[in-house]
Structures are given as C-alpha cells and as structure tokens.
C-alpha cells in the first residue's frame, strides 16, 4: 500500500519501480506469484516467487535497475529463481509444482 509521508517522491518512486518490476515478471513468466519490493532508503529491490518460499529470493541494487528501461536484471533474476526450484522459465504450470519436494512446513525445496 502506498504510504504518503514527508517525502512522497521517494514512496512514489518505490511504488512505480516495484510496479514495473512486477508487470515485467508477469509478462515474461505469467501466472507465477511474484512478490517485489523497493526500499529506496536501503537502495535495494527484492524479487520473490511466493509459491516457493518467502525465505529465498533476489536482492538487486535499485541504482543498477532504475535507469535501465528494459529491467534486464529483473528478468534474469526471475528466471534464475524459477531454475533454482527446477521450474522451467515461462508460464506457470501446475504440473511443475505438483512434482516438487516440500519441507515440513510445505515450502518447496530449492536446488542447493
């Protein structure tokens, strides 16, 4: 949720970049449950696939992706995350998930 503070441009910048990242991930890897955040004070953006686990994802430097209109690092990180869980890059396929091993909490186990 967008929160207005004394520095609304910072929050709007975070929201705008996170929205672009999520839309791009959904375009390249449709149907997956992507979670993204941007934290300008820390200078980081994160990418998670919430179908897997909230413990493993990618941390990107905002300064590296903000000025790239293609957001290439975001696409690569999303694809890499899918591959780490042995899921093919591309559209969500329930069969890919039904064959995966889970831990005691029901979270998918990544390639270690």
Buried (B, 14 or more C-beta within 10 A) or exposed (E): EEEEEEEEEBBEBBBEBBEBBBEBBBEBBEEBEBBBBBEBEEEBBBBBBEBBBEEBBBEBEBEEBBEEEEBEBBBEBBBEBBEBBBBEEBEBEEEBBEEBEEEEEEBBEBEE
